[in-house]
């Protein structure tokens, strides 16, 4: 099969429909290869990106694959001919071996227990189940359908279920944060993850979009299907089930204690012997970190970030990035990614940018306001939002408590709750007022989308002074990189504290805890991932190491 990169297609050849795009790709590929369209087999898009470096000439750029009539011999001959003419060096013959889940191995005496059904836990459990190990996957929150209802109820009434919310439940925090699948890491497992999502109901475009996303309206059904696949492969998934204790003896895992809520609402506790516990609890499972500290499991502070959500009109962002092409149906809502380094040595950056999205209430504890962002699959909302964050370094934290970062997060969330006046109302401030260090009394063109409502005032006092000052210095700099980012009527909603874990559960090269054999820390909560794709990859790689360790016994 031939692969050709760097194929550029102007917007004038597109109308936003898939059929028109495929036809344009086929014509462009035939021209690049200097063959007739009839000599090409079906064209496969491998990558699609938007080139908006010249706002007056926005184009789509593709990497395409197709087989040539005449088979491999004809493809090699064409490649040789193009090489001799020095016509194009972006053409190559590709032969790939698909990356797959681990092969079945002998079943251990006690099955593995995976704690947490976020992306790391789901893909680890799926991998272990496909390997015949019959894992038990436990999730403190609800299945996707009940969890969606719990989130809706919180948004409408302020009632918070501490066990099932935007942080906890099947799919993890990523389920209600747009479902972005782009990642800065490279792994052969990425294609497998994307194909698994598509097979579970995600749109096929995630296989080739350079910035793929699923959408928080689609993800609940996708993760539900992955749960079904785990169970079909021999695994078991228990919702409303928490790990409340971890037994360690002789430096090895011996058992876990699980607390479950029965159908009658009564709690039940069970000690389960096991020599393999995958810790995929997510970055908000603060009780788990406290348990690990009690059990002397090695952990360390790590850098994390805090700040606010910033909202603009999506139309303003579209014009800033795409110029006159803004609104073209082939482009969709424009995303951005910004960062800057300040003379103070600190940095600020955008995080989890949600085009056409909404600011959400991501609280998991009573008395604390925490924000995040999400987009639906169509990204058709009026506003763009992103986290606007500054780093918090280990040396910024007082004392030597490994969980000092969690204490800081909690303090900021409680300050935001108080500033909002209760009921999970969030404090908000206009950018112009924030820069002038003046409280806001009302909004402007941008209507806040935070579902519990906002209390106009100040967001800065809810955060450490070094975070507030970093954001205040960074916004004008970022406005020079993206026109309008520092618009006076853009809205800041506080606080965003859960972008990453402030703790790392230390592990060795073999993937196990450096102090407890049989404990496998994975994903964002363990401090080894930063998004859906990297967390899912970490889960698969952990499963591979577990399978390898069993095979070598």
Buried (B, 14 or more C-beta within 10 A) or exposed (E): BBBBBEBEBEBEBBEEEEEBBBBBBBBBBBEBBEBEEEBBEEBBBBBBBBEBEEBEEBBBBBBBBBBBEEEEEBBBEBBEEBEEEEEBEEBEEEEEEEBEBBEEBEEBEBBBBBBBBBBBBBBBBBBBBBBBBBBBBBBBBBBBEBBBEBBEBBBEEBEBBBBBBBBBBBBBBBBBBBBBBBBEEEBEBBBBBBBBBBEBBBBEBBBBBEBBBBBBBBBBBBBBBBBEBBBEBBBBBBBBBBBBBBBBEEEEBBBBBBBBBEEEEEEEEEEBEBBBBBBBBBBBBBBBBEBBBEBEBBBEBBBBBBBBBBBBBBBBBBBBBBBEBBEBEBBBBBBBEBBBEBEEEBBBBBBBBBBBBBBBBBBBBEEBBBBBBBBBBEBEBBBBBBBBBBBBBBEBBEEEEBBBBBBBBBBBBBBBBBBBEEEBBBBBBBBBBBBEEEBBEEBBEBEBBBBBBBBBBBBBBBBBEBBBBBBBBBBEBBBEEBEEBBBEBBBBBBBBBBBBBBBBBBBEEEBBBBBBBBBBBBBBBBBBBBBBBBBBBBBBBBBBBBBEBBEEE
